[in-house]
């Protein structure tokens, strides 16, 4: 390996470690046959996509563009070359070889060949990872670590015979139907360009492309005598489009200004153009049956159903209870065809894959298999009539979440279209794999997906062992119909380690040894080897990233999801020992430790908090060597936040225990300690750009064309992360805190004041000897929330403060001498 001035390569042992890693995992390992029955079913579409892909020169130019944005100092160090699949045995692949000019000391040094632009950039990323010890993640999660890459002219050589990496299955899918709102809502082209670069480097070739569809729908519905004014109460606001598209609600946060529709369509065309240039296969939306109320007036004889309530408090018709056109009505196919063709007219091309989720959270009215089959067949006919080569891509969440879908109903849906014309996303396969219980989706092609994240919540969580083995087991299983892997998270820019591993599964043919992988991940992420941080990551692998209890990890930490409950209805842990709560000795982590009838949704906990604190201590000990790295600072802030959040959960229960004991001094003392902790955590989060409220709000305002739009967009942004859908003065929204975030500004300005209101009522109750005034607490809390949503105060968009010093301070203040628990009230 060539020498380098960087920290990473100056240590020869690390270089040897990388070489050993490469030798063990990528050479001499028998590669299993990548073909599955499912791949055979979609082979015709794969051939069409290959024929219609951008010319090689366009893909190569796009790949060079990504290279120059990623590491401009090395733009001449690599040469890209598009090759046909025949050079890789008929599969998609990339090849790494030493460029002939390198022997003469010239540039380029490394030749990367691939079947598409995505493969070229996947090869670049693989080389930077495993020959240069580099790391690529989202900017908010620390960004890239390229300090370990040797200078141009000194890049490490690969073995003389070169390296060939084939995809075991053709597709690598990306996004969830709601990611467009939880994460992408306010993105401009600058941010989208970075994301598409990231996608290509991670090997993603099948991304959802949902931006701007409302402008298409406006043009489509004009053909059916629906005016733009009729759509004002149909489309949701900018932060809620995902749910109006799915027919869960209408009008909430709207109406959409025409300028929004126009600019989003322009943005979508840029997104699709770049995806096409890189050889991706963007997935466009299809008609699901969701229609505006005005259509019922224009077509009174059409089979249009008024759907039931979806999470509103009082079924307010202003945004509740949408309309669904029955798929068996002739009008359904006509609208479906018009929508597909309008997209083709606007965009000029298609990858022939369309997403439609008519039955996601909209259960059919009857369970008759024949009726279900007729509905699904009509849905597909709407696609096929607009594009004769169409394939239906469907989220499989309904098979995980809705007991309606028993084998007869599931088969009726899956077999309603010709084999190979429907592909299912096994959306939550790392936790609840449907492929196992459904005989590989009853013979229908599917994509193994990792869901991982709900609502963009911030929580250190993952199941690395399942990610590193699940796709392999599925592909190698008998009669496998698997055709790809995917990342179907609801929100991104969190837990970069999980997505780093999952993206690799697009090219992995064998199970991953996670212990070895995690050691090298830590070295790559920080650009050097530090023993204490390696030990910390080993603890994290076996704790926060080893959740095996099968529960959804929906973050319900007290700070970000404060309980709306009478304090006497909150059950305390059912045991204690020597005056301390021993959360480290849960008989069943996260379950079975609280009394029945508890009205408080206790936060999910599946690991020992004492081990987490040990990992944090090791991280802090590594700070003098790593604090200059943004990747380290992000992880340090995140780990400190995680430990303090679990401490806060225990502290809240101590407040409740003190209240139940009638101990006013303890309630006052502990509640103030809780509020101080929230303030301190806000200071911690302010240290890194990845934990700030400001960018979310300012990016929303930036898209506005005038003051009125700015207010509307900011209200949308603030409401999505706090309390939505609707509420009354005394009853909170059922979706409160669903999109909660650990963001500096949000803790200090909203979560802290909300907790203070609850504690105020606790103290008043004890002082007066009265019951806790639950209704009055709710009124004040709801008013606080509604006022905050309409406020216009400005928050920082850049981090400030020394993350290492603040983390050390908070560790000493809250965690070091606590023996990882909190004293009982009488010991306080």
Secondary structure in CASP SS format (residue, H / E / C, confidence):
PFRMAT SS
TARGET T0000
AUTHOR 0000-0000-0000
METHOD secondary structure of the structure
MODEL  1
X C 1.00
X C 1.00
X C 1.00
X C 1.00
X C 1.00
X C 1.00
X H 1.00
X H 1.00
X H 1.00
X H 1.00
X C 1.00
X H 1.00
X H 1.00
X H 1.00
X H 1.00
X H 1.00
X H 1.00
X H 1.00
X H 1.00
X H 1.00
X H 1.00
X H 1.00
X H 1.00
X H 1.00
X H 1.00
X H 1.00
X C 1.00
X C 1.00
X C 1.00
X C 1.00
X C 1.00
X C 1.00
X C 1.00
X C 1.00
X C 1.00
X C 1.00
X H 1.00
X H 1.00
X H 1.00
X H 1.00
X H 1.00
X C 1.00
X H 1.00
X H 1.00
X H 1.00
X H 1.00
X H 1.00
X H 1.00
X H 1.00
X H 1.00
X H 1.00
X H 1.00
X C 1.00
X C 1.00
X C 1.00
X H 1.00
X H 1.00
X H 1.00
X H 1.00
X H 1.00
X H 1.00
X H 1.00
X H 1.00
X H 1.00
X H 1.00
X H 1.00
X H 1.00
X H 1.00
X H 1.00
X H 1.00
X C 1.00
X H 1.00
X H 1.00
X H 1.00
X C 1.00
X C 1.00
X C 1.00
X E 1.00
X E 1.00
X E 1.00
X E 1.00
X E 1.00
X C 1.00
X C 1.00
X H 1.00
X H 1.00
X H 1.00
X H 1.00
X C 1.00
X C 1.00
X C 1.00
X C 1.00
X E 1.00
X E 1.00
X E 1.00
X E 1.00
X E 1.00
X E 1.00
X C 1.00
X H 1.00
X H 1.00
X H 1.00
X H 1.00
X H 1.00
X C 1.00
X C 1.00
X C 1.00
X C 1.00
X C 1.00
X E 1.00
X E 1.00
X E 1.00
X E 1.00
X E 1.00
X C 1.00
X C 1.00
X H 1.00
X H 1.00
X H 1.00
X H 1.00
X H 1.00
X H 1.00
X H 1.00
X H 1.00
X H 1.00
X H 1.00
X H 1.00
X H 1.00
X H 1.00
X H 1.00
X C 1.00
X C 1.00
X C 1.00
X C 1.00
X E 1.00
X C 1.00
X C 1.00
X C 1.00
X H 1.00
X H 1.00
X H 1.00
X C 1.00
X C 1.00
X C 1.00
X E 1.00
X C 1.00
X C 1.00
X C 1.00
X C 1.00
X C 1.00
X C 1.00
X C 1.00
X C 1.00
X C 1.00
X C 1.00
X C 1.00
X C 1.00
X C 1.00
X C 1.00
X C 1.00
X C 1.00
X C 1.00
X E 1.00
X E 1.00
X E 1.00
X E 1.00
X C 1.00
X C 1.00
X C 1.00
X C 1.00
X E 1.00
X E 1.00
X E 1.00
X E 1.00
X C 1.00
X C 1.00
X C 1.00
X C 1.00
X H 1.00
X H 1.00
X H 1.00
X H 1.00
X C 1.00
X C 1.00
X C 1.00
X C 1.00
X C 1.00
X C 1.00
X H 1.00
X H 1.00
X H 1.00
X H 1.00
X H 1.00
X H 1.00
X H 1.00
X H 1.00
X H 1.00
X H 1.00
X H 1.00
X H 1.00
X H 1.00
X C 1.00
X C 1.00
X C 1.00
X C 1.00
X E 1.00
X E 1.00
X E 1.00
X C 1.00
X C 1.00
X C 1.00
X C 1.00
X H 1.00
X H 1.00
X H 1.00
X H 1.00
X H 1.00
X H 1.00
X H 1.00
X H 1.00
X H 1.00
X H 1.00
X C 1.00
X C 1.00
X C 1.00
X C 1.00
X C 1.00
X C 1.00
X H 1.00
X H 1.00
X H 1.00
X C 1.00
X C 1.00
X C 1.00
X C 1.00
X C 1.00
X C 1.00
X C 1.00
X C 1.00
X C 1.00
X H 1.00
X H 1.00
X H 1.00
X H 1.00
X H 1.00
X C 1.00
X C 1.00
X C 1.00
X C 1.00
X C 1.00
X C 1.00
X C 1.00
X C 1.00
X C 1.00
X C 1.00
X C 1.00
X C 1.00
X H 1.00
X H 1.00
X H 1.00
X H 1.00
X H 1.00
X H 1.00
X H 1.00
X H 1.00
X H 1.00
X H 1.00
X H 1.00
X H 1.00
X H 1.00
X H 1.00
X H 1.00
X H 1.00
X H 1.00
X H 1.00
X H 1.00
X H 1.00
X C 1.00
X C 1.00
X C 1.00
X C 1.00
X C 1.00
X E 1.00
X E 1.00
X E 1.00
X C 1.00
X C 1.00
X C 1.00
X C 1.00
X E 1.00
X E 1.00
X C 1.00
X C 1.00
X H 1.00
X H 1.00
X H 1.00
X H 1.00
X H 1.00
X C 1.00
X C 1.00
X C 1.00
X C 1.00
X C 1.00
X E 1.00
X E 1.00
X E 1.00
X C 1.00
X C 1.00
X C 1.00
X C 1.00
X C 1.00
X C 1.00
X C 1.00
X C 1.00
X C 1.00
X C 1.00
X C 1.00
X C 1.00
X C 1.00
X C 1.00
X C 1.00
X C 1.00
X E 1.00
X E 1.00
X E 1.00
X C 1.00
X C 1.00
X C 1.00
X C 1.00
X H 1.00
X H 1.00
X H 1.00
X H 1.00
X H 1.00
X H 1.00
X H 1.00
X H 1.00
X H 1.00
X H 1.00
X H 1.00
X H 1.00
X H 1.00
X H 1.00
X H 1.00
X H 1.00
X H 1.00
X H 1.00
X C 1.00
X C 1.00
X C 1.00
X C 1.00
X C 1.00
X E 1.00
X E 1.00
X E 1.00
X C 1.00
X C 1.00
X C 1.00
X C 1.00
X C 1.00
X C 1.00
X C 1.00
X C 1.00
X C 1.00
X C 1.00
X C 1.00
X C 1.00
X C 1.00
X H 1.00
X H 1.00
X H 1.00
X H 1.00
X H 1.00
X H 1.00
X H 1.00
X H 1.00
X H 1.00
X H 1.00
X H 1.00
X H 1.00
X H 1.00
X H 1.00
X H 1.00
X H 1.00
X H 1.00
X H 1.00
X C 1.00
X C 1.00
X C 1.00
X C 1.00
X E 1.00
X E 1.00
X E 1.00
X E 1.00
X E 1.00
X C 1.00
X H 1.00
X H 1.00
X H 1.00
X H 1.00
X H 1.00
X C 1.00
X C 1.00
X C 1.00
X C 1.00
X C 1.00
X H 1.00
X H 1.00
X H 1.00
X H 1.00
X H 1.00
X H 1.00
X H 1.00
X H 1.00
X C 1.00
X C 1.00
X C 1.00
X C 1.00
X C 1.00
X C 1.00
X C 1.00
X E 1.00
X E 1.00
X E 1.00
X E 1.00
X E 1.00
X C 1.00
X C 1.00
X H 1.00
X H 1.00
X H 1.00
X H 1.00
X C 1.00
X H 1.00
X H 1.00
X H 1.00
X H 1.00
X C 1.00
X H 1.00
X H 1.00
X H 1.00
X H 1.00
X H 1.00
X C 1.00
X C 1.00
X E 1.00
X E 1.00
X E 1.00
X E 1.00
X E 1.00
X C 1.00
X C 1.00
X C 1.00
X C 1.00
X C 1.00
X C 1.00
X C 1.00
X C 1.00
X C 1.00
X C 1.00
X C 1.00
X C 1.00
X E 1.00
X H 1.00
X H 1.00
X H 1.00
X H 1.00
X H 1.00
X H 1.00
X H 1.00
X H 1.00
X H 1.00
X H 1.00
X H 1.00
X H 1.00
X H 1.00
X C 1.00
X C 1.00
X C 1.00
X C 1.00
X C 1.00
X E 1.00
X E 1.00
X E 1.00
X E 1.00
X E 1.00
X E 1.00
X C 1.00
X C 1.00
X C 1.00
X C 1.00
X C 1.00
X C 1.00
X C 1.00
X C 1.00
X H 1.00
X H 1.00
X H 1.00
X H 1.00
X H 1.00
X H 1.00
X H 1.00
X H 1.00
X H 1.00
X C 1.00
X C 1.00
X C 1.00
X C 1.00
X C 1.00
X C 1.00
X C 1.00
X C 1.00
X C 1.00
X H 1.00
X H 1.00
X H 1.00
X H 1.00
X H 1.00
X H 1.00
X H 1.00
X H 1.00
X H 1.00
X H 1.00
X H 1.00
X H 1.00
X H 1.00
X C 1.00
X C 1.00
X C 1.00
X C 1.00
X H 1.00
X H 1.00
X H 1.00
X H 1.00
X H 1.00
X H 1.00
X H 1.00
X H 1.00
X H 1.00
X H 1.00
X H 1.00
X H 1.00
X C 1.00
X C 1.00
X C 1.00
X E 1.00
X C 1.00
X C 1.00
X C 1.00
X C 1.00
X C 1.00
X C 1.00
X C 1.00
X C 1.00
X C 1.00
X C 1.00
X C 1.00
X C 1.00
X C 1.00
X C 1.00
X C 1.00
X C 1.00
X C 1.00
X C 1.00
X C 1.00
X C 1.00
X H 1.00
X H 1.00
X H 1.00
X C 1.00
X C 1.00
X C 1.00
X C 1.00
X C 1.00
X C 1.00
X C 1.00
X E 1.00
X C 1.00
X C 1.00
X E 1.00
X C 1.00
X C 1.00
X H 1.00
X H 1.00
X H 1.00
X C 1.00
X C 1.00
X C 1.00
X C 1.00
X C 1.00
X C 1.00
X C 1.00
X C 1.00
X C 1.00
X C 1.00
X C 1.00
X C 1.00
X C 1.00
X C 1.00
X C 1.00
X C 1.00
X C 1.00
X C 1.00
X C 1.00
X C 1.00
X C 1.00
X C 1.00
X C 1.00
X H 1.00
X H 1.00
X H 1.00
X H 1.00
X H 1.00
X H 1.00
X H 1.00
X H 1.00
X H 1.00
X H 1.00
X H 1.00
X H 1.00
X H 1.00
X C 1.00
X H 1.00
X H 1.00
X H 1.00
X H 1.00
X C 1.00
X C 1.00
X C 1.00
X H 1.00
X H 1.00
X H 1.00
X H 1.00
X H 1.00
X H 1.00
X H 1.00
X H 1.00
X H 1.00
X H 1.00
X H 1.00
X H 1.00
X H 1.00
X H 1.00
X H 1.00
X H 1.00
X H 1.00
X H 1.00
X H 1.00
X H 1.00
X H 1.00
X H 1.00
X H 1.00
X H 1.00
X H 1.00
X H 1.00
X H 1.00
X H 1.00
X H 1.00
X H 1.00
X H 1.00
X C 1.00
X C 1.00
X C 1.00
X H 1.00
X H 1.00
X H 1.00
X H 1.00
X H 1.00
X H 1.00
X H 1.00
X H 1.00
X H 1.00
X H 1.00
X H 1.00
X H 1.00
X H 1.00
X H 1.00
X H 1.00
X H 1.00
X H 1.00
X H 1.00
X H 1.00
X H 1.00
X H 1.00
X H 1.00
X C 1.00
X C 1.00
X C 1.00
X H 1.00
X H 1.00
X H 1.00
X E 1.00
X C 1.00
X H 1.00
X H 1.00
X H 1.00
X H 1.00
X H 1.00
X H 1.00
X H 1.00
X H 1.00
X H 1.00
X C 1.00
X C 1.00
X C 1.00
X C 1.00
X H 1.00
X H 1.00
X H 1.00
X H 1.00
X H 1.00
X H 1.00
X H 1.00
X H 1.00
X H 1.00
X H 1.00
X H 1.00
X H 1.00
X H 1.00
X H 1.00
X C 1.00
X C 1.00
X C 1.00
X C 1.00
X C 1.00
X C 1.00
X C 1.00
X C 1.00
X C 1.00
X C 1.00
X C 1.00
X C 1.00
X C 1.00
X C 1.00
X C 1.00
X C 1.00
X C 1.00
X C 1.00
X C 1.00
X C 1.00
X C 1.00
X C 1.00
X C 1.00
X E 1.00
X C 1.00
X H 1.00
X H 1.00
X H 1.00
X H 1.00
X H 1.00
X H 1.00
X H 1.00
X H 1.00
X H 1.00
X H 1.00
X H 1.00
X H 1.00
X H 1.00
X H 1.00
X H 1.00
X H 1.00
X H 1.00
X H 1.00
X H 1.00
X H 1.00
X H 1.00
X H 1.00
X H 1.00
X C 1.00
X C 1.00
X C 1.00
X C 1.00
X C 1.00
X H 1.00
X H 1.00
X H 1.00
X H 1.00
X H 1.00
X H 1.00
X H 1.00
X H 1.00
X H 1.00
X H 1.00
X H 1.00
X H 1.00
X H 1.00
X H 1.00
X H 1.00
X H 1.00
X H 1.00
X C 1.00
X C 1.00
X C 1.00
X C 1.00
X C 1.00
X C 1.00
X C 1.00
X C 1.00
X C 1.00
X C 1.00
X C 1.00
X C 1.00
X H 1.00
X H 1.00
X H 1.00
X H 1.00
X H 1.00
X H 1.00
X H 1.00
X H 1.00
X H 1.00
X H 1.00
X H 1.00
X H 1.00
X H 1.00
X C 1.00
X C 1.00
X C 1.00
X C 1.00
X C 1.00
X C 1.00
X C 1.00
X E 1.00
X C 1.00
X H 1.00
X H 1.00
X H 1.00
X C 1.00
END
